[in-house]
């Protein structure tokens, strides 16, 4: 376990945000951490929809149970979050 900062680009938010995470977070946990800084603040909540994470510019999201440590991300890389 190690601290791992990620730059969050949440679809619909107008600003990138630095999110504190841990290398052992799953993508679902990372999405929840990113949502705390955007959903209900700059992005309307969408109950019943899942928040997905993908590397900036990627077509496909990361698997939801993938750990940050297995993703190939580097500290402060930008991750795009969106409601599926």
KADA-V308166 format. One line per field, one symbol per residue. phi: phi as a letter, one per 40 degrees, with the letter a starting at -180 (. if undefined). psi: psi as a letter, one per 20 degrees, with the letter a starting at -180 (. if undefined). burial: I if it has 24 or more other C-alpha atoms within 12 Angstrom, else O. A space follows every 50 residues. Layout:
phi: ???
psi: ???
burial: ???
This chain:
phi: .adacbccbcdgccbcbcbcbbdccccccccccccdcbcgbbbccbdgbc cbbacdgccbccdccccdcbcgcbdgdcbcbacc
psi: pqqoppopnppiqjqqqpppaqhiqrhghgggghhhigpifipqqmqiqp pqpqqpiqhqrqqhipqghjiiqqpjqpppqqp.
burial: OOOIIIIIIIIOOOOIIIIIIOIOIIIIIIIIIIIIIIIOOOOOOOOOOO IIIIIIOOOOIIOIOIIIOOIOIOOOIIIIIIIO
